[in-house]
Amino acid sequence: MGNKEFIEKCKEIVKQYVMEHLDKSDNVPEFDVFDVWYCKTLQNHKALLSTTLSDGMYYECTYNGDKKELYLDAYKKFENKCIKLD
């Protein structure tokens, strides 16, 4: 799997995951999925993604090239805190 193909597949998977987990009583909002970080090592890929929704979620997609499996982890960001180092 190439880099571009992996990122596009991840965006599709995250969009589908988000659509399945939206509150069913709300209207479906328009949103985009974007990649934040990406790395490829040997036959493996990893990407961090997020959406334009203000829900604090981010997603990690990992592709195991040996097994040809893609794993999705969904995380909730609770805080973004600046810590000054002297």
N, C-alpha and C positions, 0 to 999 in steps of 0.2 A: 504494500500500500504506500503510495506516495504522500508527501507532506500535504499538498493541497487537498487531495482526496480524503485524507484523515480529518483535516480541519472541517471540511464541508460535512462529512459524516457526523462528526461531533456536534456541529451546529444543528443538524437535523434531529439528532437524538435528544439534545437538550430542549429544543423547541417542543418536541413531542412530549417529553417528560413534564415540562411546564404546563402545557395545555391539559394534560391528564390530571394535574394537581391544582389547577385553579379552582376557586370556589364556584360551584355549579350555579349558584344563585346570582352571580354577577355577570355582567356583560363581558365578553372576551375582549380584553384590551389588545391594541396593536403593540407589538414589541419586537425588538431585534435581539439576536444572539450575537455576541462578539467574542473573539479570542483575546485573552489577556496575556497569556504566556504559552510557549510551545517549546518542546525539546524532542529530539530524536536521537536515540542511542542504539546502534546496531539495527536490529529489525523491530525495535520497540519505539512507540510514540507516547507522549504525555502532553496534555493541554489543560490549561485552566480557562474556563469560560464564564461569562456572566450574561445578563440580559439588561435591557433598558428599563425593566420594571424596578420599582423602588421597594423590593421585598428583602433586600439584604442577602440574597442567595448567590452562591457561586458553585460551579460544577467542575469536577475533575474527570477527564476521560483518559483512560490508559489502555493502550493497545498492546497485547502480548503477541508478538509476531510468531513465536514458536507454536502457540496454540491457536492462533488466528481468532482471538477473543478480544472484545472491547468491553471494558468495565466503566461504569458510571458511578461516581460518588457525588452526592448533593450535600452542600454545607450551608449553614446559616451563619452569616457574619454578625456577631453580637457587638463588637466594638472595634474601632480603629483609633488607637491611642498613640500619641507621640511621646516618646521617652527621650529626653535630652541626655546625651552622653558627653561628659566633659573631657 
